[in-house]
Amino acid sequence: MFVAVLLLLVTLSVQGGNGEEKAEAQRPGHVSVVIVGATGDLAKKYLWQGFFEQYVNQVSGGNTFSFYGGGLSPASTATPVFFEIVQAVSCSKETSPNRCAVLKEQFLRLAEYRQLKTLEDYQELAKNIEKELQQEGIPEAGRLFYLSVPAFAYADIADKINNSCRPASGAWLRVVLEKPFGHDFRSAQLLASQLGSSLKDEEMFRIDHYLGKQVVAKILPFRVENKKYLDPIWNKHHIERVEIVLKETLDVKGRIPFYDQYGVIRDVMQNHLTEVMTLLTMKLPVNMSSTEEVLQNKLQIFSNLLPIGKNQAVTGQYKAYKTSVQQEMNKTNDHVSLTPTFAAVLAHIDEAQYEGVPIILISGKMLDERVGYARILFKNTVFCLQNHNSVHCKPKQIVFHFGHGQLKYPAILVSKNLFKPVLKEGQWKEVTEHTDVDVLGLPISDYYVQTPSENREAYSELISQIFAGRKNSFISAENLLASWGLWTPLLTSLAGSFPRIYPGGTDNGDMLDLRVKGKDISYSSEVVIISADQMSGTSAKDFQVMQGKFRSAAMVSAWSEELVERLAADIQASAEAAVREGGVFHLALSGGSSPLALFHRLALHHFSFPWRDTHVWMVDERCVPPTELESNFHSLHDHLLQHVRIPYFNIHPMPVQLNQRLCVEEDAGALLYEKEVRKLVNGSSFHFVLLGVGYDGHTASLFPDSKVSELGDRLVALTESPVKPHQRMSLTFSAINPARTVALLVMGKGKHELITQLSRMKDNPDKWPVTGVKPDDGKLVWYIDYDALLG
Ligand code: BG6
């Protein structure tokens, strides 16, 4: 089957200069392509066509090829099916029928089906490749494995490839993987580490087919080409909102066993729509052809995105979904699935450029039309007094129209009241003749419209980039984890919530219309259709906040989200009371991860909090510079302080760094802090102290066996932690116990054991420092979430 169609060596479209792409991408010679899952849906619909196009592009001047279709079925049964699929590839309009027939024939002769099940099968494949290389006496350029199989099989196949199919040094190995890459942060991390033990990062190409869509791929170049028009308006002063939308009319029949575990957020938001969001908002790379810079700038967005909580999302499920689940998953009639088939999510980027700009991601099945687009709607500051139809008063917008919809073709549309976009000759053209359609509220004639000169399938585009070894349209491991890091907390907080049931298609009417208010999103209409049977097994009281006693003190308990809401509300109430009474509120906050959700809550929801009159103190600090991630002040700053309007002089970080060194007794940092407390806090009695408790029973940075009772009436002390960084600065009980209110926040299943022990234990502050928290005249309240309380 190996026909050495010896071709002129082609320099694949790899960018030169600045060492941005690996030289190995350019080594010409023989390329072996192996599609594992060769007769599956994806391969049938897109992959073979994509590889054929790639072959055709290179046939008159490039490498030689062999194509292997791999699968679990034996060759005897799969070969006829395989050839039927491969035969169905088609040539472009420009290719004459005769030439097309020749090309297809060559392609078919280069293709072969092989069973790829066991390690021996892979070893045989490798032998075969090597034998053919020897027989033909040509150098090897590389081996490309496309894994079009369920993700659970990746690690095993990657291992087999690593063990038996690596080419000799000098030739490249590229392994292409399709989503889903995990279903949350942890599973993605696990998959990444499993794959990492067989493949190097540069060998993995994680595909997101949206990045191959022509309009999506054009977002960055468009931003660069039109920089002079966009720079002044691509910011919070001009952008009203950004919408990134993927509407589909189809249901998910036939895919339910997969879909029901994923839902719309994992299926398309975590990947496709997030990718579009990063392309729209990332800092423009100085060098567009530098993969490293492009990926790095994309990654940066994730660290500036505000966390997405329950109030930043609404979900829905089409009505017939329930029955399909029952049928396809063999469930009884009372089975209820909470998997969303529709979601709208509100994101915000916490950067001066985009501060406050709502970015709305929307996707759903069974909607009124199939269309995908990203729309940047600008504020219109012109008020027309008489001619309301004047173009100046109409919406100002740029629409990246990925495809389908009324327009039916991919295009970039810029409303004529904005600017006439630059058109680089070549791959894009301007459309001037239109059929009469409206696009997002404007007639097509009100736009400048650009479209690709030739329509290309996303997969074909990405396949050509894999051949070229270009990685900037693929998902890096860091990008993947950062994206899961963004979405996982939302997925966790939505687990257990009921999606709004919608009928599907045009019948949805205005049921899925949305309202964005401040940082929250909700359905604009209040009607929620939940049938009685959907409510079975859950009662409203399951979500209530419970009050009781713990270690003879007050206790508030709830699911974590409600608990944090309650604690934030209690802190605000305490702040308002203190300000009413004395004009100032002194709040001391702990470090660690438990308070982060509280900080977010305060930052995003408590706009009337009297920050101007609040002094923020620290309960404890690690002896590291404040620029380090481990620093408590660093995290307090990132998660709370930078988002609220608090005067700088009301912020009191602990002075762990003095004289260019950290926590040295002679520098007297603890004493300095103590003096500051005594100077500003009336009677050294904080209004509110927030504490946590560690697995070993420590609180603040007061650890077991550190003789906390010997610290006397010192308010602040240097202490030693058993874990790194060992040196700490901490408030002592002499500073904590005079407080008016002390809150002890305990969250997560991991703390259940500790809570059980604490419930039985007598006071013994030297061994269990938390038992030394005993406000003199104030009150102690334990805030314990259900996970920690009930396990
Ligand atoms: C896939 C999802 O990744 O993208 C599908 O798994 C979805 O559920 C599809 O239908 C949408 O892609 P496109 O290219 O049709 O917009």
Residues whose N, C-alpha, C, O or C-beta is under 5 A from the ligand:
A	BS01	BG6	D267
